[in-house]
Amino acid sequence: MSNEAKEIARELRTQVVILGGLITLMWFLEIVDQLTGRSLDRLGIIPRTTIGLRGILFAPLLHGSFTHLLANTIPFLTLGWFVMLRRTSDFWVVSAIAMVIGGLGTWLIGAPFTVHIGASGVIFGYLGFLLFRGYFERSFIAILLSVIVVVLYGGLIWGVLPGRIGVSWEGHLFGFIGGAIAARLLAERKPSEPTTI
Protein backbone atom coordinates (compact mmCIF):
# COMPACT_ATOMS: atom_id res chain seq x y z
CA MET A 1 0.00 0.00 0.00
CA SER A 2 1.40 3.39 -1.01
CA ASN A 3 1.92 6.20 1.49
CA GLU A 4 -0.91 8.16 -0.13
CA ALA A 5 -3.32 5.21 0.23
CA LYS A 6 -2.26 4.79 3.87
CA GLU A 7 -2.89 8.48 4.52
CA ILE A 8 -6.37 8.28 2.96
CA ALA A 9 -7.17 5.15 5.00
CA ARG A 10 -5.95 6.86 8.19
CA GLU A 11 -8.06 9.94 7.43
CA LEU A 12 -11.16 7.82 6.79
CA ARG A 13 -10.63 5.98 10.08
CA THR A 14 -10.36 9.32 11.88
CA GLN A 15 -13.59 10.53 10.26
CA VAL A 16 -15.43 7.32 11.22
CA VAL A 17 -14.21 7.63 14.81
CA ILE A 18 -15.30 11.30 15.06
CA LEU A 19 -18.74 10.86 13.52
CA GLY A 20 -19.35 7.49 15.14
CA GLY A 21 -18.19 8.78 18.52
CA LEU A 22 -20.49 11.81 18.41
CA ILE A 23 -23.52 9.78 17.33
CA THR A 24 -22.77 7.19 20.02
CA LEU A 25 -22.59 9.99 22.59
CA MET A 26 -25.95 11.40 21.43
CA TRP A 27 -27.61 7.98 21.67
CA PHE A 28 -26.05 7.32 25.08
CA LEU A 29 -27.28 10.68 26.38
CA GLU A 30 -30.78 10.03 25.03
CA ILE A 31 -30.88 6.64 26.80
CA VAL A 32 -29.80 8.34 30.04
CA ASP A 33 -32.36 11.10 29.43
CA GLN A 34 -35.21 8.63 28.94
CA LEU A 35 -34.18 6.59 31.99
CA THR A 36 -34.07 9.70 34.18
CA GLY A 37 -37.42 11.16 33.17
CA ARG A 38 -35.96 13.49 30.52
CA SER A 39 -33.83 15.26 33.12
CA LEU A 40 -31.14 16.25 30.58
CA ASP A 41 -33.51 18.20 28.33
CA ARG A 42 -33.44 21.15 30.72
CA LEU A 43 -29.81 21.68 29.64
CA GLY A 44 -31.06 22.98 26.28
CA ILE A 45 -31.25 26.57 25.09
CA ILE A 46 -33.78 28.57 27.10
CA PRO A 47 -34.23 31.90 25.32
CA ARG A 48 -33.14 35.08 27.09
CA THR A 49 -32.25 33.42 30.39
CA THR A 50 -28.74 33.37 31.77
CA ILE A 51 -28.91 29.65 32.55
CA GLY A 52 -30.24 29.00 29.06
CA LEU A 53 -26.92 30.05 27.55
CA ARG A 54 -25.37 26.73 28.59
CA GLY A 55 -27.63 25.12 26.01
CA ILE A 56 -25.45 26.55 23.23
CA LEU A 57 -22.93 23.88 24.20
CA PHE A 58 -25.25 21.06 25.27
CA ALA A 59 -28.35 21.37 23.05
CA PRO A 60 -26.84 19.74 19.91
CA LEU A 61 -26.15 16.55 21.89
CA LEU A 62 -29.65 16.29 23.40
CA HIS A 63 -32.93 15.20 21.80
CA GLY A 64 -36.57 15.07 22.81
CA SER A 65 -37.08 11.40 21.92
CA PHE A 66 -35.51 8.47 20.11
CA THR A 67 -37.60 9.42 17.06
CA HIS A 68 -36.15 12.93 17.14
CA LEU A 69 -32.61 11.54 17.43
CA LEU A 70 -33.19 8.98 14.68
CA ALA A 71 -34.41 11.74 12.35
CA ASN A 72 -31.15 13.64 12.97
CA THR A 73 -28.73 10.70 12.85
CA ILE A 74 -28.51 10.09 9.08
CA PRO A 75 -28.33 13.78 8.03
CA PHE A 76 -25.71 14.40 10.74
CA LEU A 77 -23.57 11.51 9.48
CA THR A 78 -24.04 12.29 5.79
CA LEU A 79 -23.65 16.06 5.81
CA GLY A 80 -20.99 15.90 8.53
CA TRP A 81 -18.93 13.57 6.35
CA PHE A 82 -19.40 15.81 3.31
CA VAL A 83 -18.02 18.69 5.39
CA MET A 84 -14.97 16.53 6.23
CA LEU A 85 -14.23 15.53 2.63
CA ARG A 86 -11.60 18.18 1.99
CA ARG A 87 -10.22 18.50 5.52
CA THR A 88 -11.38 16.78 8.68
CA SER A 89 -10.56 19.97 10.59
CA ASP A 90 -13.31 21.81 8.64
CA PHE A 91 -15.84 19.70 10.53
CA TRP A 92 -14.79 21.13 13.89
CA VAL A 93 -14.74 24.72 12.63
CA VAL A 94 -18.14 24.48 10.92
CA SER A 95 -19.66 22.66 13.92
CA ALA A 96 -18.38 25.30 16.35
CA ILE A 97 -19.58 28.25 14.24
CA ALA A 98 -23.00 26.65 13.64
CA MET A 99 -23.35 25.87 17.36
CA VAL A 100 -22.43 29.37 18.50
CA ILE A 101 -24.36 31.37 15.88
CA GLY A 102 -27.28 28.94 15.85
CA GLY A 103 -27.38 28.83 19.63
CA LEU A 104 -27.10 32.59 20.16
CA GLY A 105 -29.70 33.32 17.48
CA THR A 106 -32.10 30.85 19.08
CA TRP A 107 -31.40 32.28 22.52
CA LEU A 108 -32.10 35.81 21.26
CA ILE A 109 -35.33 35.28 19.30
CA GLY A 110 -36.75 31.96 20.53
CA ALA A 111 -40.16 31.99 22.16
CA PRO A 112 -40.06 32.59 25.92
CA PHE A 113 -40.42 29.61 28.26
CA THR A 114 -39.31 27.14 25.58
CA VAL A 115 -36.37 24.74 25.60
CA HIS A 116 -34.52 24.10 22.33
CA ILE A 117 -32.58 20.85 21.89
CA GLY A 118 -31.33 18.72 19.04
CA ALA A 119 -28.55 18.47 16.49
CA SER A 120 -30.64 19.94 13.68
CA GLY A 121 -29.21 23.45 14.11
CA VAL A 122 -25.73 22.05 13.50
CA ILE A 123 -27.06 19.93 10.63
CA PHE A 124 -28.47 23.09 9.03
CA GLY A 125 -25.03 24.61 9.60
CA TYR A 126 -23.51 21.79 7.54
CA LEU A 127 -26.16 22.36 4.88
CA GLY A 128 -25.42 26.11 4.73
CA PHE A 129 -21.69 25.46 4.61
CA LEU A 130 -21.91 22.93 1.79
CA LEU A 131 -24.28 25.05 -0.30
CA PHE A 132 -22.35 28.29 0.10
CA ARG A 133 -18.88 26.78 -0.24
CA GLY A 134 -19.65 26.16 -3.90
CA TYR A 135 -20.66 29.80 -4.28
CA PHE A 136 -17.64 31.24 -2.46
CA GLU A 137 -14.98 28.94 -3.93
CA ARG A 138 -16.33 28.55 -7.45
CA SER A 139 -14.27 25.38 -7.89
CA PHE A 140 -15.70 22.45 -9.84
CA ILE A 141 -15.52 20.06 -6.86
CA ALA A 142 -17.15 22.52 -4.42
CA ILE A 143 -19.95 23.32 -6.89
CA LEU A 144 -20.48 19.61 -7.65
CA LEU A 145 -20.75 18.85 -3.94
CA SER A 146 -23.23 21.73 -3.55
CA VAL A 147 -25.37 20.25 -6.33
CA ILE A 148 -25.25 16.78 -4.72
CA VAL A 149 -26.31 18.29 -1.38
CA VAL A 150 -29.21 20.14 -3.06
CA VAL A 151 -30.38 16.89 -4.67
CA LEU A 152 -30.11 14.89 -1.42
CA TYR A 153 -31.13 17.48 1.18
CA GLY A 154 -32.42 20.56 -0.65
CA GLY A 155 -35.90 20.05 0.80
CA LEU A 156 -34.54 20.76 4.27
CA ILE A 157 -34.19 24.43 3.40
CA TRP A 158 -37.87 25.01 4.23
CA GLY A 159 -37.04 24.16 7.83
CA VAL A 160 -35.61 27.66 8.31
CA LEU A 161 -39.13 29.10 8.13
CA PRO A 162 -41.65 29.12 10.97
CA GLY A 163 -43.99 26.22 10.50
CA ARG A 164 -44.48 23.14 12.59
CA ILE A 165 -45.13 23.52 16.29
CA GLY A 166 -42.36 22.03 18.39
CA VAL A 167 -39.70 22.47 15.69
CA SER A 168 -36.97 25.02 16.37
CA TRP A 169 -36.97 26.94 13.10
CA GLU A 170 -34.84 29.54 14.92
CA GLY A 171 -32.10 26.96 15.44
CA HIS A 172 -32.38 25.86 11.81
CA LEU A 173 -32.22 29.42 10.48
CA PHE A 174 -29.29 30.60 12.58
CA GLY A 175 -27.45 27.30 12.20
CA PHE A 176 -27.78 27.71 8.42
CA ILE A 177 -26.48 31.29 8.66
CA GLY A 178 -23.57 30.02 10.77
CA GLY A 179 -22.76 27.45 8.09
CA ALA A 180 -22.80 30.12 5.37
CA ILE A 181 -20.43 32.27 7.45
CA ALA A 182 -18.14 29.26 7.94
CA ALA A 183 -18.14 28.69 4.17
CA ARG A 184 -16.96 32.25 3.63
CA LEU A 185 -14.27 31.97 6.30
CA LEU A 186 -12.95 28.62 5.04
CA ALA A 187 -13.29 29.29 1.30
CA GLU A 188 -10.22 28.59 -0.78
CA ARG A 189 -10.47 31.10 -3.59
CA LYS A 190 -8.08 30.98 -6.50
CA PRO A 191 -6.08 34.18 -6.80
CA SER A 192 -7.72 36.35 -9.41
CA GLU A 193 -5.86 36.72 -12.66
CA PRO A 194 -4.46 40.16 -13.41
CA THR A 195 -6.56 42.14 -15.85
CA THR A 196 -5.01 43.43 -18.99
CA ILE A 197 -6.08 46.53 -20.80
ABEGO torsion letter per residue (X at the ends): XBAAAAAAAAAAAAAAAAAAAAAAAAAAAAAAAAAAGGAAAAABBBBGBAAAAAAAAAAAABBABAAAAAAAAAAAAAAAAAAAAABAAAAAAAAAAAAAAAAAAAAAABBBGBBBBEAAAAAAAAAAAAAAAAAAAGBAAAAAAAAAAAAAAAAAAAAABBBBBGBBAAAAAAAAAAAAAAAAAABBBBBBBBBBX
